[in-house]
């Protein structure tokens, strides 16, 4: 069975609880609600480093999305760019 990140992200958005954006993602990591952090390759470097450091401290798994923020927005079915998202409940 092949893992399809796009399909799993979309499933989490449709049926689970997901937080979009830098501030929401950071809050989810800090409070311990985050089960997974998804970061795009073209996310701002300083913000990405900060969130990845916090994810490491809180033992939150990280998935680096292979596409851009625009592509992640499309996968999520949203009409805007998404550089970061946190899955609270899959």
Secondary structure, 3 states (H helix, E strand, C coil): CCCCHHHHHHHHHHHCEEEECHHHHHHHHHHCCCCEEEEECCCCHHHHHHHHHHHHHCCCEEEEECCCHHHHHHHCCCCCCCCEEEEEEC
